[in-house]
Amino acid sequence: MQCSKPPDYSPKYSRDSTYADTSGNGTLCHSIQYRSGDKRYMLVGPRMSIGSAIVPGSHANTLMVPDHRKRASGEIRYSILEELKIGTIVGNIAKDLGIDRGTLADRNLRIVTGAKQDLFQVNQRDGALFVNQRIDREELCGKSAPCHVNLKAVIENPLEMHHVTVEIVDVNDHYPIFPDREYRLEVPESTLIGVRFELEGASDPDIGINTLRQYKLSQNDKFQLEVEDLSNDGKTPFLLLRNPLDRERIAQYSLLLTAVDGGIPPRSGSLNITVIVLDINDHAPVCDQQRYSVTVKENIAAGTFLLRVNASDLDEGVNGAVEYSFRSKLKSKTSEIFHLDQITGEINIIGPVDFEEEHMYELKVQASDKGPVPLSTQCKVFVLVEDVNDNKPEIDVTSLSSRIREDAPPGTVVALMGVTDLDSGVNGQVVCTLAEDLPFDLRPSSEGNFYSLVTKSPLDRESVSQYDIIVTAKDLGSPSLSSTKTIRVEISDINDNSPVFSQSPYTLYLVENNVPGASMFTVSASDADEGENALVSYSLGRVSAGLSVTSFLNINSENGNIYALKSFDFETLKTFQFQVVAKDSGTPSLNSNATVNVFILDQNDNAPVILSPVSANGSAEGVEEIPRNVNAGHSVAKVRAFDADIGYNAWLSFSLQHATDASLFGLERYTGQIRTLRSFTETDEAEHKLVIVVKDNGNVSLSATATVIIKAVEPKEAFAASDTKSAEQTEEENDVTFYLIITLSSVSALFLLSIIGLIVMQCSKPPDYSPKYSRDSTYADTSGNGTLCHSIQYRSGDKRYMLVGPRMSIGSAIVPGSHANTLMVPDHRKRASGEVRN
């Protein structure tokens, strides 16, 4: 589609050129030039007739084209409409400046401007100036007119700068807008005719003919519209009352105010106006009843609702809002007994209503509206009081013994009390009762108004030290009323309880070599009495086996700490028993005893003693002669040793500390047997020295050393020496056997004494600790030395332990507290332990 030729109705207008729209939509636009005075203008826009676009006297919708006669000034003016599409051609700067288009590529034509330089751009190929961004005149200039955008066209080679001014012409692109879409106007119905009410006007950001021009008001018979120009902001609308208002006929009017601008076509905005006709106070409140009556029982609960007084008013708003109040408030106690809600008219009880004081109350209620000149009316409320059983019995304690002895005999008087009831008849007859599970009773007097509180059964302060006795007094009215009185009685103590130990008997395991003066353990006893009767002191009683207790034990009389005055030796004393006496400070004093069983536990405090070999001077050294032709495994000699300790502390092991030839002789670890490891050779020496160390198995091992000198001789010499030595060994073995028999007899005797002591303690009291120990089995020593080993099981708390070692007594083998030398055996049974371990 091409731009049609404009009608040529004036010689002032000539068509210069037609430019295609660069926006990409294919629409062709026109460029129309015309002259006015000594200036030429160019109109750029969509297809239109010159008659509708050109407005002589105002260059709206036009582009001013530079006059070549004025080109020396270097200024070009264009005029365009706002909101043109991007890419619309404004004008051709190169043509208007008379620049050859062929030189544009070399001269670098460009637009240089401040912040607004992006609104327009120039085509460097043909010099056309086109719209680069959306142009909004209202954003650029607001209400200012005219609206100019100043640009600078810069050309190089040679350098030139020309001013380009583009005038932005307004178009009608905005509607008149009111601040709010709804407006509420309140007008009293007594408003005089001719009163005006100013309204908030509309605004239109357009200028010139496109801005706000007039207001229109919807048709009605009460209001008319008046418009005045009161400021530069525009026209201000007013509502004028032209006829009187009557709220009772019409209480509300809905009007529509329309604002119209002068654009073509015109645009408009609207405002909904709601006129509320306000009422005047021309009606008094009216009660729905003149006399109200209600019956209540005396002493009705505070806050109880009685009734509601209701009055209505034909007016509305504050003129129809009714509030209530009592009249003659200062002349009666109405306000102290009754409360009237001034908004709802509800009457509630707030004070006591007593039939004995008043049989009927007359309340005068005034209902008033809240108009500027309030109107009121009055109604009466009669409250009838009905008598009820409203007095509870009262209990008065006239005499009280607050403390009585726990050995007081039944029938002892504790308190005297009187009972009264202000009611009469059956409502004033009172019966007093106590709880049945108390050791007290009430005995009424012959008149029935007095009661005595007495004991009815023996008392025990240790069971209940204080009684809060609740006495209930109940009248015979209907419904019955009751009251209670709490009497506190404290039971005073007498010394009727002996001290009780926390456990009996006590079992103590004490390691030997204890520090003298250190605390062994603590006994504790409690007394159920109080005060001096419960103050416990401790002392030591007799000791088993005829021993004097004060020679090696002491006890703190205040806290029960028991101290050892000497160090115990397991090898001398393995167990003993003594008693502790706990005595209170009452009069007469009471006491009790507890038995303490003490088991001394062994420590590794004895080093092994070499029994064989032993020389003539007593040293552990011996000489053995063997033939040189013996084979490997030949028994050369045997080292024998003894340890006075027991258990692991006496479990001995042998080791070869030094040997002249370690490849020739070997030592068995647990038997002490010396054997040859190989046969003698010709290069072997004739004499060999073996140093043997014997160690026990204690935590801190102790040891002894024996030396054996072995001489290898020819078989004949060995045979002769063996006969001589056989006789000597027979004598020595007899001596060793004697000592062994004495040692084993002593150990067996001590073991039997321990067993007998345990059996005696079991028989004297149910066993607490003896079932904990059970001997399971005895194992034969496979080393060949004949020593027997034991497996001993015992219990500590909820665990079981097994002790494995050489022969020992039970009392000396059990080491609770430190389970050294023991194996822990799981036990699924839970038993309370009565052991004291140190």
FENZI-V104317 format. One record per backbone hydrogen bond with DSSP energy under -1.0 kcal/mol. CO is the residue of the C=O (numbers start at 1). NH is the residue of the N-H. If there is no record, write none. Layout:
co=CO nh=NH
co=CO nh=NH
This chain:
co=7 nh=9
co=10 nh=13
co=12 nh=35
co=14 nh=33
co=19 nh=29
co=27 nh=21
co=30 nh=45
co=32 nh=43
co=33 nh=14
co=34 nh=41
co=36 nh=39
co=39 nh=36
co=40 nh=65
co=41 nh=34
co=42 nh=63
co=43 nh=32
co=45 nh=30
co=49 nh=53
co=50 nh=54
co=55 nh=58
co=58 nh=60
co=59 nh=62
co=63 nh=42
co=65 nh=40
co=67 nh=70
co=70 nh=73
co=71 nh=74
co=74 nh=163
co=76 nh=165
co=78 nh=167
co=80 nh=169
co=85 nh=88
co=87 nh=22
co=88 nh=131
co=91 nh=129
co=92 nh=96
co=93 nh=97
co=94 nh=99
co=100 nh=103
co=101 nh=104
co=103 nh=107
co=104 nh=108
co=107 nh=156
co=110 nh=154
co=114 nh=117
co=116 nh=119
co=119 nh=132
co=119 nh=133
co=121 nh=130
co=123 nh=127
co=127 nh=93
co=128 nh=123
co=129 nh=90
co=129 nh=91
co=130 nh=121
co=131 nh=87
co=135 nh=83
co=136 nh=140
co=137 nh=141
co=141 nh=144
co=147 nh=168
co=149 nh=166
co=151 nh=164
co=152 nh=112
co=153 nh=162
co=154 nh=110
co=155 nh=160
co=160 nh=155
co=162 nh=153
co=163 nh=76
co=164 nh=151
co=165 nh=78
co=166 nh=149
co=167 nh=80
co=169 nh=82
co=171 nh=173
co=177 nh=203
co=181 nh=272
co=183 nh=274
co=185 nh=276
co=187 nh=278
co=188 nh=191
co=192 nh=195
co=195 nh=241
co=197 nh=239
co=203 nh=177
co=207 nh=210
co=208 nh=211
co=211 nh=262
co=214 nh=260
co=216 nh=258
co=222 nh=242
co=224 nh=240
co=226 nh=238
co=228 nh=230
co=228 nh=236
co=236 nh=228
co=237 nh=199
co=238 nh=226
co=239 nh=197
co=240 nh=224
co=241 nh=194
co=246 nh=250
co=251 nh=277
co=253 nh=275
co=255 nh=273
co=256 nh=218
co=257 nh=271
co=258 nh=216
co=259 nh=269
co=260 nh=213
co=260 nh=214
co=267 nh=261
co=269 nh=259
co=271 nh=257
co=272 nh=183
co=273 nh=255
co=274 nh=185
co=275 nh=253
co=276 nh=187
co=278 nh=189
co=280 nh=282
co=286 nh=312
co=290 nh=380
co=292 nh=382
co=294 nh=384
co=296 nh=386
co=301 nh=304
co=304 nh=349
co=307 nh=347
co=310 nh=288
co=312 nh=286
co=316 nh=319
co=318 nh=370
co=323 nh=368
co=325 nh=366
co=328 nh=331
co=333 nh=337
co=334 nh=338
co=337 nh=350
co=337 nh=351
co=339 nh=348
co=341 nh=345
co=342 nh=324
co=345 nh=309
co=346 nh=341
co=347 nh=306
co=348 nh=339
co=349 nh=303
co=353 nh=299
co=354 nh=358
co=359 nh=385
co=361 nh=383
co=363 nh=381
co=364 nh=327
co=365 nh=379
co=366 nh=325
co=367 nh=377
co=368 nh=323
co=375 nh=369
co=377 nh=367
co=379 nh=365
co=380 nh=292
co=381 nh=363
co=382 nh=294
co=383 nh=361
co=384 nh=296
co=386 nh=298
co=388 nh=390
co=394 nh=420
co=396 nh=418
co=399 nh=416
co=402 nh=490
co=404 nh=492
co=405 nh=408
co=409 nh=412
co=412 nh=455
co=414 nh=401
co=415 nh=453
co=416 nh=398
co=416 nh=399
co=417 nh=451
co=418 nh=396
co=420 nh=394
co=424 nh=427
co=425 nh=428
co=426 nh=429
co=426 nh=476
co=429 nh=476
co=431 nh=474
co=433 nh=472
co=439 nh=456
co=441 nh=454
co=443 nh=452
co=449 nh=419
co=450 nh=445
co=451 nh=417
co=452 nh=443
co=453 nh=414
co=453 nh=415
co=454 nh=441
co=455 nh=411
co=460 nh=464
co=465 nh=491
co=467 nh=489
co=469 nh=487
co=471 nh=485
co=472 nh=433
co=473 nh=483
co=474 nh=431
co=481 nh=475
co=483 nh=473
co=485 nh=471
co=487 nh=469
co=489 nh=467
co=490 nh=404
co=492 nh=406
co=494 nh=496
co=500 nh=526
co=506 nh=597
co=507 nh=836
co=508 nh=599
co=509 nh=838
co=510 nh=601
co=515 nh=518
co=518 nh=564
co=521 nh=562
co=524 nh=502
co=526 nh=500
co=530 nh=533
co=531 nh=534
co=532 nh=535
co=532 nh=585
co=537 nh=583
co=539 nh=581
co=542 nh=579
co=544 nh=547
co=549 nh=553
co=552 nh=565
co=554 nh=563
co=556 nh=560
co=557 nh=538
co=560 nh=523
co=561 nh=556
co=562 nh=520
co=563 nh=554
co=564 nh=517
co=568 nh=513
co=569 nh=572
co=569 nh=573
co=574 nh=600
co=576 nh=598
co=577 nh=544
co=578 nh=596
co=579 nh=541
co=580 nh=594
co=581 nh=539
co=582 nh=592
co=583 nh=537
co=590 nh=584
co=592 nh=582
co=594 nh=580
co=595 nh=506
co=596 nh=578
co=597 nh=508
co=598 nh=576
co=599 nh=510
co=601 nh=512
co=603 nh=605
co=609 nh=642
co=612 nh=640
co=615 nh=618
co=619 nh=615
co=619 nh=621
co=620 nh=707
co=622 nh=709
co=624 nh=711
co=626 nh=713
co=631 nh=634
co=634 nh=676
co=637 nh=674
co=640 nh=611
co=640 nh=612
co=642 nh=609
co=646 nh=649
co=647 nh=650
co=648 nh=651
co=648 nh=697
co=653 nh=695
co=655 nh=693
co=658 nh=691
co=661 nh=664
co=664 nh=677
co=666 nh=675
co=668 nh=672
co=669 nh=654
co=672 nh=639
co=673 nh=668
co=674 nh=636
co=674 nh=637
co=675 nh=666
co=676 nh=633
co=686 nh=712
co=688 nh=710
co=689 nh=660
co=690 nh=708
co=691 nh=657
co=691 nh=658
co=692 nh=706
co=693 nh=655
co=694 nh=704
co=695 nh=653
co=702 nh=696
co=704 nh=694
co=706 nh=692
co=707 nh=622
co=708 nh=690
co=709 nh=624
co=710 nh=688
co=711 nh=626
co=713 nh=628
co=714 nh=718
co=715 nh=719
co=716 nh=720
co=717 nh=721
co=718 nh=722
co=719 nh=723
co=720 nh=724
co=721 nh=725
co=722 nh=726
co=723 nh=727
co=724 nh=728
co=725 nh=729
co=726 nh=730
co=727 nh=731
co=728 nh=732
co=729 nh=733
co=730 nh=734
co=731 nh=735
co=732 nh=736
co=733 nh=737
co=734 nh=738
co=735 nh=739
co=736 nh=740
co=737 nh=741
co=738 nh=742
co=739 nh=743
co=740 nh=744
co=741 nh=745
co=742 nh=746
co=743 nh=747
co=744 nh=748
co=745 nh=749
co=746 nh=750
co=747 nh=751
co=748 nh=752
co=749 nh=753
co=750 nh=754
co=751 nh=755
co=752 nh=756
co=753 nh=757
co=754 nh=758
co=755 nh=759
co=756 nh=760
co=757 nh=761
co=758 nh=762
co=759 nh=763
co=760 nh=764
co=761 nh=765
co=769 nh=772
co=770 nh=773
co=774 nh=793
co=777 nh=791
co=779 nh=789
co=788 nh=807
co=789 nh=779
co=790 nh=805
co=791 nh=776
co=792 nh=803
co=793 nh=774
co=794 nh=801
co=796 nh=799
co=799 nh=796
co=800 nh=825
co=801 nh=794
co=802 nh=823
co=803 nh=792
co=805 nh=790
co=810 nh=814
co=819 nh=822
co=823 nh=802
co=825 nh=800
co=836 nh=509
